[in-house]
């Protein structure tokens, strides 16, 4: 658990990444180096064979569209 910069911590055994309120703009870095924590989380999860949970009652349009296309699994509570 941590702030946006926690995504860059030097993990050696990462199994789960949770981005709570993934729609929040604070996950997006607009100055160089530009990145979105969601995209970094997905890449780190791929590298570590980890799972990612993008939690939100109101997901971003990008995340929702990817879920509707089957790129992400959409779980509704």
Order of alpha helices (4+ residues) and beta strands (2+ residues): beta-beta-beta-alpha-beta-alpha
